[in-house]
Amino acid sequence: MTMKIQLMNVQRQHEMYATEYEEAALKVLRSGGYIGGTEVEAFEEEFAAYEGAKYGVSCGNGTDALVLALRALGIGKGDEVITVSWTFFATAESIAAVGATPVFVDVDPVTYCMDPALAEKAITNNTKAILPVHFYGNCTEMEKLRKICDRYKLYLISDCAQSTGSRFKGERKNTLGDIACFSFFPTKNLGADGDGGMVLTNNEDIVRACRSLKVHGSGKDGLWTLKREYALREKEFPASMPVGESKYYNYLIGYNSRLDTLQAAILRKKLTHMEDFIDARRRNAEFYNKALEDTDYIAPEEQKDTYHSYYIYALKHPQAQNIMKKLKAVGIACGTYYPVPLHLQGAFIELGYKEGDLPVTEDLAKHSFAIPVFPELKDSEKEYIVEQLKKFG
Ligand SMILES: Cc1ncc(COP(=O)(O)O)c(C=O)c1O
């Protein structure tokens, strides 16, 4: 009998915890306070504590978190940021959005994360930061990158959109770098019932800049950030400027990027179940790894220092495209994340990359595909998926 299995399903989790989540949402709906407030502040604190950072600044989504991080570090026109091409578009889009240039390097063929040696080779006089992605919930080799960043005086910015709950060398805080950017897109390891994002850091200067930038560069944090920028450029602060601390005094060209109070309230509840969610993802991955041991599928390998959170479980196979077609025909949703590597995307055509520049990335785009691994996947569904995989691969 054919089953129908979604690649990602957020409804099952909602059904499991419906009373808890809906009560939290209802409380906000009845409060009349929909922007900011104690739910948002509490979630920022709780999420920062969960990941092991001092401060959290929430925002509208993971893309904005990246933009805020780059802006807070003063990265812009003329600067280069080294990143990966094997990621979601937003990673490099944010770099381009602040006026800087993404420099793409290949990933490690085993971890699918940035190869630190290639990152080091790509450093030029214009490089300001290295921006790795803990792809699929796996971890980049952060210690190696930390050393490179210290040696060349570069910022280390982590795209943690796919790695909430992941650990490197035993701790979540080891995945963060100088500044870490998270997404709460509904299907993510910690997903809102809508969009959401967060910047985490231990640096108070960065926090103040992000807090101001996310509300139109206004208020006392904006003034403080502008004064800091003048001081860094060794320029005198203009005496004639109208100065006030309310939100109607704007000091920076910023954004309107907030996490809704409603989302914060729901996310606070979801955060209390994170360990169960990650455990379930890991159990599902382990089931697949064992079941596919003696097949031609190349399964993800967890490295010694890594605690993989399996946002995505992807297999590699020379016949990936054909297998995907067959899986879909028997009701199993699957797909390549992501089919067009960023260095070959139309939006980056003017950067001059060509096919063959990043062989590992290009091979993965052609020969890998994700199968369902969400926490609430049923045993019967996993067994069915393995049975069909074995038939087709
Ligand atoms: C690696 C990566 N970076 C950034 C983002 C952007 O997050 P958001 O969709 O919340 O803007 C995503 C989301 O899919 C992602 O997977």
The ligand as a Gaussian input file, in Angstrom:
#p B3LYP/6-31G(d) Opt

LIG

0 1
 C       21.103000      28.491000       6.052000
 C       19.998000      29.503000       6.123000
 N       20.311000      30.797000       6.285000
 C       19.365000      31.736000       6.383000
 C       18.030000      31.424000       6.307000
 C       17.025000      32.530000       6.329000
 O       16.073000      32.399000       7.338000
 P       14.609000      33.013000       7.174000
 O       13.860000      32.169000       6.200000
 O       14.044000      32.958000       8.539000
 O       14.769000      34.417000       6.689000
 C       17.644000      30.095000       6.140000
 C       16.227000      29.723000       6.075000
 O       15.763000      28.913000       5.375000
 C       18.660000      29.101000       6.041000
 O       18.369000      27.810000       5.879000

